[in-house]
Amino acid sequence: MQTVNTTEFRQHLPNYLRRAEAGEEIHITSRGRVIARLLPEDDQAAAARQRLDALQGQVCLSDVESPSGEEWNAEKGLL
């Protein structure tokens, strides 16, 4: 996170937009007080892809349709 005053922000706007696009958060100040924040766009599809990539190798999916061999109460007539 970087803090920048409004004058500096206006003078170098394209640079700050590129930095925000790269993921950086920028606080814009006026007279020493934060008046705005420039944040990167939240790409929900990319975030979901990252969560799935993080799970890769940790999750094991097996056959969920074949019988497990266990007898259920419903099969015994005990509902």
JOHUWO-V507241 format. One record per residue. N is the residue number from 0. RES is the residue in one small letter. SS is DSSP state (@ for helix, = for strand, . for the rest). D_CENTER is the distance of its C-alpha to the mean C-alpha in Angstrom with 1 decimal. Layout:
BEGIN
n-><N/N>
res-><RES/RES>
ss-><SS/SS>
d_center-><D_CENTER/D_CENTER>
END
This chain:
BEGIN
n-><0/1/2/3/4/5/6/7/8/9/10/11/12/13/14/15/16/17/18/19/20/21/22/23/24/25/26/27/28/29/30/31/32/33/34/35/36/37/38/39/40/41/42/43/44/45/46/47/48/49/50/51/52/53/54/55/56/57/58/59/60/61/62/63/64/65/66/67/68/69/70/71/72/73/74/75/76/77/78>
res-><m/q/t/v/n/t/t/e/f/r/q/h/l/p/n/y/l/r/r/a/e/a/g/e/e/i/h/i/t/s/r/g/r/v/i/a/r/l/l/p/e/d/d/q/a/a/a/a/r/q/r/l/d/a/l/q/g/q/v/c/l/s/d/v/e/s/p/s/g/e/e/w/n/a/e/k/g/l/l>
ss-><./=/=/=/=/@/@/@/@/@/@/./@/@/@/@/@/@/@/@/@/././././=/=/=/=/=/././=/=/=/=/=/=/./././././@/@/@/@/@/@/@/@/@/@/@/@/./././././././././././././././././././././././.>
d_center-><17.3/20.6/23.1/25.4/28.3/28.7/31.5/29.7/26.6/29.0/30.9/27.9/25.5/24.7/23.9/21.4/19.8/19.4/17.9/15.3/14.6/14.2/11.4/14.0/14.5/18.2/20.3/23.5/26.6/30.0/32.8/30.6/28.4/24.8/25.0/21.7/18.2/16.9/13.1/11.2/10.4/7.0/7.3/6.4/8.6/7.3/4.0/6.9/9.1/7.7/8.0/11.4/12.4/12.1/14.3/16.8/20.1/19.4/20.0/23.5/24.3/28.1/30.6/30.1/33.0/35.9/37.9/37.1/40.8/40.5/42.6/40.9/42.7/42.6/44.5/47.1/47.5/46.0/43.6>
END
